[in-house]
Amino acid sequence: MTARLILIPDIAAAKAELAAIGSDPTGIEIMAPKAVSLVFKVKGLKPTAANIIKQEMLSFGAEAATAYGSIDHSVKTTDLLLFGTHRQLRQLIAKLKAHQFGLPQLALELETALQNYFGAPAPLRLGEGQWTFGQRTYIMGVVNVTPDSFSDGGQCLDREAAVARAKQLIADGADIIDVGGESTRPGAKPLPVKQEIDRVVPVIEQLGQETAVPVSIDTTKAEVAEAAVAAGAVMINDISGLHFDSRLAAVAAKSGTALCLMHIKGRPGDMQQDPRYTDLISEIIEYLSEGLAIGKKAGILHEKILIDPGIGFGKTVAHNLEILRRLRELKVLGRPILIGTSRKSLIGAVLDLPVKDRLEGTAATVALAVNNGADIIRVHDVKEMARVARMSDAIVRQQEDQLRRI
């Protein structure tokens, strides 16, 4: 006789474990939601609402934690931690829908968050192709047509070099090429619009003529995005998350392109000047939620949007490592998660290595990002990182059809 702990991350895993010991099919459906424990954090509730939730959770055999002053209303608001199984949280949602004090709206938010967290985002149409999430990790290859990008500045400054680099990345396994004409490294200054357009448009046009892989434009500017889309780009990769240029959302909506919203604190010129957060992941989610709301108001379809927590953009090394550990928390937004750690300074800081020697460090971050919920990885070293992603997928995704081919 032996006893051990097992990890059950979701209901599918719970059902598999129950089936493995021979449980009755009906019992499996009943018991599986009891095997998945979750913790929800709710911010800024009034004490009355928080106390109602706590009592409801206790009645289900679960728990809720509030600020001490919530009991006697000596605080105006309180954050709330909910501790319960999937089933208990479902019970709470059903009860809250019948309450007052704004609790029906909270019930809908909890319900949506649960669905998003355990579900896969809808497929994304990119040009002539379609990405289906949850089955594999997609690879975005980086082509910087700049003299001053932190990792590859000056290597692809002319059109011929940039196109050749893109073709090599495609041969190495890139699913999409991200073309950028303005460096966004820490301390970078904005580039004039015309100069940025002159750098990227010829590259995008030629790639459209000579390759079948979709192209993304890495820009925060509406005019650049407009020109890039006209040249053939099918995605806009906006490091500002629709917070810099008020016209960019309209460009994305009108063109129907995909749009990646990234979190940044500050701007490239000042973002690394002592960045601080009270609640790192909550603040990232709130910022990205604002971007999603801006996009919705402009008419961008929800299923066209991706999100990126912005590794290295207004974060310390500790912040970046925390994001990688807690990346899965972003799944509550219901959008595919893109992550870009390639050759970045957090790897240099941890390993004390220059940019050219950060391949293994990048590989570690890619593998862990895939394990923690990343759907797309943005990398310079496509051949190597595509292999890392494929190996990670075999472990994490557990796609039976893939494993049968091994």
Buried (B, 14 or more C-beta within 10 A) or exposed (E): EEEEEEEBEBBEBBBBBBEEEEBEEEEBEEBBBBBBEBEBEBEEBBBBBBBBBBEBBEEBEBBBBBBEEBBEEEBEBBBBEBBBBBBBBBBBBEBBBEBEBEBEEBBEBBBEBBEBBBEBBBEBBBBEEEBEBEEBBBBBBBBBBBEBBBBBBEBBBEBEBBBEBBBBBBEBBBBBBBBBBBBBBBEBEBBEBEEBBEBBBBBBBBBBEEBEBBBBBBBBBBBBBBBBBEBBBBBBBBBBBBBBBEEBBBBBBEBEBBBBBBBBBEBBEEBBEEBEBEEBBBEBBEBBBBBBEBBBEBEBBEBBBBBBBBBBBBBBBEBBBBBBEBBBBBBBBBBBBBBBBBBBBBBBBBEEBEBEEBBEBBBBBBBBBBBBBBBBBBBBBBBBBBBBBBEBBBEBBEBEEBEEEE
